[in-house]
Amino acid sequence: MKHNGAWRTKQSAIWEETHGAIPSGYHVIFGDSDKRNFDLANLYCIPAAQACIMTNMGLKSKEPELAEAGVALAGLYAKISERKRRNRK
C-alpha cells in the first residue's frame, strides 16, 4: 500500500486507521506469525528491538493469550538489556 507516496505494509495501514501514526522505530507485527491474519487483535505495535527478541526467542504463538504473553516477555527482556547497557557506561 502507498501512503504519501511511500510504500507501507498492509498491517501498518490497518493499525494506523485505528490507532494513529506508528512511532519511529516501531513495527507492527503479527502476534501469531500468520501474515494473512489482519485481525486488529493479532497486530501489535512494538519497538524494533522487542520485535527482534520475539523472533530470536520464538515468542510468537498461534494462541492469542500466549502471543500477548510473548509480547510482554520480549518487552521485559528488552528493558533488562537496556538497563544492562546503561549500567556498563
N, C-alpha and C positions, 0 to 999 in steps of 0.2 A: 504494500500500500504506500501511496505517496502522501506526504503531508508537508505543506510549504515547500514543495519542490524536492524534498528529501525522502528516501525510502525508509520505511519503518515496518516492523513486524505487525502481523495481524493482532497478536496478543497485546502488543503495546497500544494499538489503536483502541481495542476493546477496553483495556484498563483506563486509558485517558478519557474515554467517553463517560465513565462513571466517576473516576477519582481525580481527574485533572492531570496536569503535566507530570511526567516522570522526572524525578530529580536527577541531576547529573551524577553519573557514577552508579546508577541503579539499573537493574534489569528486571524485566517481567518474565518469570519462569512458570513452567507447568509443574504444579505440585506432584502430579502422578506420573510425570515424564511422557504422557501421551500428548504428542504435539497436534492432535486433532481434537482434543478436549478443551474447547474455548469457554467452558463454563466459568463464570467470574469467580466462583468459589474455588476453582482449581488454579487460579492465577495469583501469583504472589509478586509484589514489587519489593525487591530486596537489594542491598548493596552488592556490588560485583564480587567482593571478597567472600561474602556469605554464599553467593551462588556457586563459587568455585569450591568452597568447603562442602556444600551439599553434593556436588558432583563427585569430588575426590573421595568422600567418605561414604558414598552410596546412601544418602539420607532421603532420597525420594521414594515414595511408596504409592501404590495404587489405592490404598486405603486412606480416605480423607483425614482421619484422626492422626495416622502415622505421618502423613505428608506435612501436616501442621506441626507436629512434634519435631520433624526433621528440620523445618524452617527455624523453629525456636532453638533447637540444639546447635544448628550451624551459627545462629546469631550469638549464642553463648561462646562457642569456640572462637569466633571472630573477635569478640570482646576480650577474651583471655589472651589471644595472640597480640592484640593491640596493646594491652596493658604490659605484657612482657617486653614488647619493643620499646615502650616508653620508659620502663624501668632500667633498661640497659644503657640509656643515654646518660 
